[in-house]
């Protein structure tokens, strides 16, 4: 059923917040739109747990993860991303 629903091209918009500090990051998905229709949050959470987390265990939402490449924190601004690295 899911493959039939997702067959062909679709527009996927993901609204999420990202927090980084002291070499650690976390994220939270607040909304997902498929072809401009909002997918219910419980379904989004289920899909992340079933398809994303088994393949990428460190990608679990709302769970701290170490930032790679000695990144201390990241500042997100309109039109740019500033990455702050530290020598370790």
C-alpha positions in Angstrom: 0.0 0.0 0.0 2.8 2.4 0.9 4.7 1.8 -2.3 1.5 2.4 -4.3 1.0 5.7 -2.5 4.5 6.8 -3.1 4.9 5.7 -6.7 6.0 8.4 -9.1 7.2 11.9 -8.2 6.1 13.7 -5.1 6.9 16.9 -3.3 8.0 16.3 0.3 8.4 19.2 2.8 9.8 18.5 6.2 9.7 21.1 9.0 12.1 20.4 11.8 14.1 22.1 14.5 17.8 21.4 15.1 19.7 22.2 18.3 23.5 22.0 18.6 25.9 22.8 21.4 29.2 21.5 22.9 29.7 18.9 20.1 26.2 17.5 20.4 23.1 17.8 18.2 19.5 16.8 18.3 16.5 17.4 16.0 12.7 17.2 16.2 10.4 16.8 13.2 7.4 19.0 13.7 5.6 18.6 10.4 5.8 16.6 7.2 3.8 17.5 4.0 3.4 15.1 1.1 2.2 16.9 -2.0 1.1 19.8 0.3 -1.0 17.5 2.5 0.1 17.1 6.1 0.9 13.6 7.3 -0.3 13.0 10.8 2.5 13.2 13.4 1.9 9.7 14.8 2.4 8.3 11.3 5.5 10.3 10.7 6.9 9.0 14.1 6.0 5.5 13.1 7.7 5.7 9.7 10.9 7.2 11.3 11.0 4.4 13.8 10.3 1.6 11.2 12.4 2.8 8.3 15.0 5.4 9.4 16.2 4.3 12.9 16.9 0.7 12.0 19.2 1.8 9.2 20.6 4.9 11.0 20.4 4.3 14.8 22.0 7.6 15.6 19.3 9.5 13.6 16.7 8.9 16.3 14.7 12.2 16.8 14.8 14.0 20.1 18.0 12.1 21.0 21.4 13.7 21.4 24.1 12.6 19.0 27.7 13.5 18.6 28.5 16.0 15.9 31.2 14.8 13.4 34.4 16.5 12.3 35.0 18.3 15.6 31.9 20.5 15.1 31.1 22.3 18.3 27.8 23.9 17.1 26.0 25.2 14.1 24.3 28.5 13.5 21.5 28.5 11.0 20.6 31.8 9.5 18.5 32.8 6.5 20.5 31.8 3.4 23.5 30.4 5.2 24.8 27.9 7.7 27.8 28.7 9.9 29.7 25.7 11.3 31.9 26.2 14.4 34.7 23.6 14.8 37.0 23.1 17.7 40.5 21.6 17.9 40.4 18.3 19.9 
